[in-house]
Amino acid sequence: MTGVTVGVIANPVAATDIRRVTANAASMPVADRANAILRVMAALGACGVPRVLMMPENGGIGRHLARSLERERKLGRTGLPARHVTATPVTGTVDDTFAATRAMVAAGVSGIVVLGGDGTHRAVAACCGEAWIAGISTGTNNAFPEHREPTVTGLAVGLAVTGRVPAATALQPNKMLQVTIGGGQGGRRSDIALVDVSLTTEAYVGARALWRSGHLREIFVTFADPEAIGLSAVAGLLRPVGRREPHGLRVWLQPPAEADTVLRAPIAPGLIEPVGVRRYETLAPGHTASLRPESGMISLDGERELYVRPGDRAEITLLPNAFRTLDVGAVMRYAARHRLLTR
C-alpha cells in the first residue's frame, strides 16, 4: 500500500461495560461512531490523505460508514480518502484491536486514530510501536482520550501525517504503568495501564468494570487530574500531576469509616463515591514498587484484569516515554501561525 495512510481503530464492543448500568455512563450508538469517522475522513481528505486503513468488525460501524460514504459521493462531495480494511480476524473481543493495530503498523501507518475510551486506547498503545495515537473519546471511562470534535482531530492528523507540522511540535511522549505479577501459583503475568493501576480486595472478575470504592487498597496513576473521571480524579483531588510531568503518584487507601481523609470523588460517570485516603507519595519515573497484596484483583484503567493469588508478588513500574500521541492543540496552533489552512 503506497502513499500516506492513516489507521482507524473503532471497536464496537467499547463503551458496553457495567458502568452504563451502575452509574450514568454514556454509550455512543454505532451510527454516531460511524459519523465521527466520516468527519475524520472529511478532514483527512481536505489535507490530501488518500486512504484510511480500518479494523474489521461485525458491530455495524462499517455498514453505516459505507452508506454515508455512498451518500457523500451522490452529493458530489469528492476527495474523501479511500477506505481499506485490515485482513485480520473478527472475534468481538479486544483481540480484534490488538490484531488490527499490529496489521496497521506492519502496513507502515505513522498515525492511528482511535475511537474509544481508556481500555481501547490501552489496547492500541500495547501494540502501536513507533506509530502515534490520535484519540477521540467515545468510551465509558475517558480519562486518557481528550474530548474534542472529530473534525478538528482529523485536520490535525492530516497535517501531521503529510509532514506539514514537524514531529517535534506535533507529537508528545506519554507515560504508562507496567504491571508484572509472579511468584505464586498463577505463573508470571504482565500488562500495562495508561492512566491508573489499582489493587482491590474483590476477587470476582464479574463484569470487569471497577465501581465500588470501598474495596480499593492502593492506586498508582501516570497523571492525576481533578477534572477526570475515575481513579485519576481521586489522585488529582489530593495532588494534581500533569501528563507531561515525569512522575506519577501512589495513593494508599482504606475504608472511609477508618480514614482521617475522605474524598468525594467521581469514580465513574454520574457516580460520586466516598474514598478514604491513608497517605500518598510521588512515583518516580523508572521506579518499581513491589508489593505482596492480599488475594484480589489488579485493575488496569478501571477494569479488573489480573487476579492476585496468595503468595503472588506484584511489581508496578512507571515507564516514561512509552508511546506517543498527537498534540492536536499544538498542531492547530502551528497551522494557524504558519497559515497552513489559508489560501
N, C-alpha and C positions, 0 to 999 in steps of 0.2 A: 504494500500500500504506500504510494508515493505522496509527497506533499504534506502540508500541515494537517494533522488530525487531532481532534480533541476527544478524550474519553468521557463518557457519561455513565455514571452509576446511579440507578434509581431502582432499588429493590422494593417490590410491592409489599413485602412482609414487614417492612419497617413501620413503626407507629401503630403496632397492633397488640401491645402488651397490656398487662393488668392495670396500668395507671390510667387507662381510659375509663375504668370502672371504679377503682378505689379512690381516684382523685377526679379532676376535671380536665384531663389531658385531651388535646385535640387529636383528631385523626384525619389527615388530609385525604380527601377522596381521590381515587385513581385518576379521574378526569382532570382534577386540579393539578396533579403531579405532571400529567402529560402536557397540560397548558403551560406549566412552568418550564418544561423542557423546550416547548415551542418558542417561548420568549427568549430563552438562552440561545437557541439556534438562530433566531432572527438577528440577535446581536452579533453572534459569531459570523453570520453571513455578511453583515454590514462591515465587518473588519477583514473580510476576504478569506475566511477559513472555509475550505472547500468541502470538508466532510467531518462527521462525528462517528465515533465507534461506541455503540451502546451494548449493555448487557442484555441477554435474552431473558424473558420472563413469561409466565403464564397468568399474570395478575391483571392484564388488560391495559397496562400503560402503553405498550407498543401499538395496540389496536386503536386506542384513542388518538395517539400521536399520528398514526398513518392517515386516519380520517382528517385530522386537522391539516396535515401537510397537503393532502389532496385538495382540500378546500382552498388553501392558500394558492395552489397552482391554478385552480379555476378562476380565482380572483385576479390572476395575473401578477401575483407577488412572487417574483423570481429572486434568485440569489441566495436562497437558504442552502445550507450545507447538505450534501448527500448523506443519507443515514445508512450505516452499516451495523451489523450485529456480530458479536464475537461468537466463534464456534465452540461454545462451552456448554456443559450440561445444565439443565434446569431441574433443581430438586425442591425448590420452595423453601430453602434454608439459607443461612448465612454463607454456606459453601458456594453458592452461586456468586456472591460478591467476591469471595476470595479468587475463584477461578477466572471471573471476568476481569478483575484488576490485573492478575498476572498476564492474561492474554493481551490486555491493552499495553502493559509495559513491554511485552515481547514485540508488539507491533510498532513500538517506538514513539508512543504518545509522550509528550512532555508535560501535559497537564490533564487532570481528570476532574470534571465537575461532579460533585457528589450531592445527591438529594437524599436527605435522611437526618437522623438525629445522632446522638453520641455513639450508639452502637454501630451504625452503618459507617460512620467516619472512622471508627476504630478498626473495623474490618478492612477498609481500604488502606489505612495507614500501615497495617501489618504487612501489606504486600506491595506497596507502591514504589519502593526503592527510591530512585532518583527523581521519579515523576512527582510533581507537586499537586496539591489538592486545592480546589476552589469549592468551598462548602456552601450549600443552600439549606437552610433549616426547614425540614419538613417532618421531623420525627416526634416522638413523645417527650423525650428528655433532650433538650437542645442547649446544653451549656457550652459545648465546643463550637458548633457552627453558628455564625453570626446571622441575625435576621436582616435580610436585605432583598430588595426587588431583584428577581432573577435576570431581568433585562440588563441591569447595571452590572451584575456579576458576569453575564455573558460578554458585555463590552470589555470589561477588564481582562477576562480570559483571552479574548481575541487580540487585544493589544499586546498582551504578554507573549502568547504563543507565536505571533508573527514578528516578534523581535522589536517592536516599536517602543517598548518600555524596557530598559535594561533590567536584567535579573536582579542586580544589586538593589534596585528600587522596588521591583515587583514582588519579590519573594521574602518570606521571613521564616526563620527556624522555629521549631516547636519542641517542647519537652514532652516526654512520655514516662510512664512508670512501668518498669519491667518487674513482673512478679514470678518468682520461682518457688515451688513447693516440693519438698522431698524429705527423705529421712524416715518416713513411716511406712505404712503398709501399701500406700497408693502409688508408689513409684514417683519418679520425678516429672513434674508438670510445670509448664510456664505459659505466660500470656502477657498481654500489655493492657494499659489503660491510658487514655488521652487526658482525662480530667481527674478522676479520683479512683482510689482503691480503698475499700472498707472491709473491716472484719466484723462479721455479725455472728451472734451465737445461734441463729436459726440454721438448722442443718437441712431443712426441707427445701429443695430447689423449687418445687411448685411451679408457679407462673413466672419465675425468674426475676421479675422486677422487685427492687428493694423499696419498700414504702412504709415500714414500721420502724420508727427511730429508736424505740426502747431496747431493741436487741443490738444496737451498734456499740462497738467497743473501741475501735480506732479508725481514723480516717487519714489517708495520705492524699494530697492534692498537688497537681502540677501548677495550678493557679487558683487563687481564692478570690472569687468575685461576688460581692454582696448583691449585685444585680442579676446573678444567675439563678437558675432553678436546680435544686439537687444538693449534693454534698459539698460542691464548691461554694455554695452560698453559706453553708454552715461555717466553713473555714473563713470565708470572706467577712462574715459578721464579727469574727474575732480579730483577724489581721489581714487586710487585703494584700494579695500578691498578684502582680500583673503577669500576663502571658509572656512578656519579653524579659521579665526579671529572671535571673539564672536559677534561683532557688524555688523550692516548693514549701509545703507546710505539713506538719504531722500533728494530729489532734487526738488526745486521749479522751474518751467519753465514758460516762457512767449513767445509770438510770436517773432521770430528772429528780426523783424524790430524794436521792442521796447527794445531789450535786449542789455546790455553792453557786455555780454559774449555770443558768438555764437560758438558752436562746429560744426564741420563737422563729423558726426557720422554714422557708418554703422548700420542702424536700421533694415536692412533686407539684405539677401544675394544679393550683387551687387547693393544695394541701399544706397547711401551716401546722407544724408539729413542735412540741417542746423537746429540746435536745440538751441533755446535761453534759457539761464540759468539766473535765478534771484539770487538764493543762494542755499546752501546745508548745511547739518549738519549730524553728526553721529546719527544712530538709535541704541539705546542700547538694549541688549537682554532683553526680557520680557516687554519692554516699549510698551505702547499702544498709538498710535497717533489718536486723534479724530478730525474729520473734517466734516463740513457741506458743501458739494460741490454743485455747480450748477447742473442742470439736465445734464445727460450724461451717461457715462459708466465707470465702474471699469473694467480694463483689467488685466488679470492674465496670466503671462508669454507670453505676446504679443498677446493674443486673447481676444476680447471683450466678457465678460461673464455676468456681473451683471449690470442691468440698475438702475441708481440712479434717484429717483423721487424728486420733490420739497419737502422739509421737512425731507428727509432722513438724518440720521447721519451715517457716515462710521467710523469704528474703525479698525485700522490696527496694528497688534502686531507681533513683531519679536520673533519667538519661537526657542530657542536653543535646540540642541539635539532632534530634532523632528523625525528623522528617520536615518537609517544607510545605507551607501553604501560601496561597496568593493573598497579598495585602491589597484588597480591592480599593480601599480608600486611597492608598499611596499611588496606585496605578492611575486612578481617575484624577487625582490632583496633578500628577505628572502630565497626563494628557491635556489638562486644562492649561497648565503653564506653557507647554510646548505646542499648543493648538493642534493636537493630533486629530481631533474630530472637527476641525474647521477647514472649510474650503477657502 
